[in-house]
Amino acid sequence: MPLQPTDDTRIDGARLSRTGIPEVVYAQSKTLEQIEAAMRSLWDAQQFALATRVPGEMLAVLAARLPDAALAERARALRCGRLPRTGRRIGVICAGTSDLPVAEEAAFVADALGHDVVQLADAGVAGVHRLLDNLALFGDCAALIVVAGMEGALPSIVAGLVHQPVIGVPTSIGYGVAGGGMAALHAMLSSCAPGIGVMNVDNGFGAACFAHKVAMAGRA
């Protein structure tokens, strides 16, 4: 018999048509059975399901059990199928390799939502030439997601160089007064470069969803 969501789970199968973004399973603190049941219910409703923050030991198990599954181990994300391709591109720029789990979550979700993703890693302010040498990669992107920990300066630099909206994602990477991402969050919120929107700490998923809405704005 197919697994069904528990009495505590109410799947919102109409969310995609209502908001343009389907319901996504936030897997942290859920059991394997709860995640699988929710994913199967979403798959049955729309031939697409996505889960984020999946505990690492569950990823391979779920991928083996679920239909048309693909996983991103470092991002701790899992999808079944993908939404139709939009023809739009989203850029994801990551300051340091320690920030990659958050950047890869953003990239994986943006891809699952139907976008082509252009990625650049290890392009932080300590070696800003790495960013400058590669800016041309992002010329036709609808939005740029910029992920950074430490002092969180990278989104400000990017926003001062490009025409696209920039979505800053602070990460919890950093020593001492970095405060688990609070220094980076405050820096991004205080940026003098216009055109920056800021997500919560480590919220690559939220950044991808916002970039998706930017990319799809005005389209029928």
Secondary structure as GFF3:
##gff-version 3
##sequence-region A 1 220
A	DSSP	alpha_helix	15	19	.	.	.	ID=ss1
A	DSSP	beta_strand	25	26	.	.	.	ID=ss2
A	DSSP	alpha_helix	32	46	.	.	.	ID=ss3
A	DSSP	beta_strand	49	52	.	.	.	ID=ss4
A	DSSP	alpha_helix	56	65	.	.	.	ID=ss5
A	DSSP	beta_strand	69	72	.	.	.	ID=ss6
A	DSSP	beta_strand	77	80	.	.	.	ID=ss7
A	DSSP	beta_strand	89	94	.	.	.	ID=ss8
A	DSSP	three_ten_helix	97	99	.	.	.	ID=ss9
A	DSSP	alpha_helix	100	112	.	.	.	ID=ss10
A	DSSP	beta_strand	116	120	.	.	.	ID=ss11
A	DSSP	three_ten_helix	125	127	.	.	.	ID=ss12
A	DSSP	alpha_helix	129	132	.	.	.	ID=ss13
A	DSSP	three_ten_helix	135	138	.	.	.	ID=ss14
A	DSSP	beta_strand	143	148	.	.	.	ID=ss15
A	DSSP	alpha_helix	154	159	.	.	.	ID=ss16
A	DSSP	beta_strand	166	170	.	.	.	ID=ss17
A	DSSP	three_ten_helix	176	181	.	.	.	ID=ss18
A	DSSP	alpha_helix	182	189	.	.	.	ID=ss19
A	DSSP	beta_strand	196	198	.	.	.	ID=ss20
A	DSSP	alpha_helix	204	216	.	.	.	ID=ss21
###
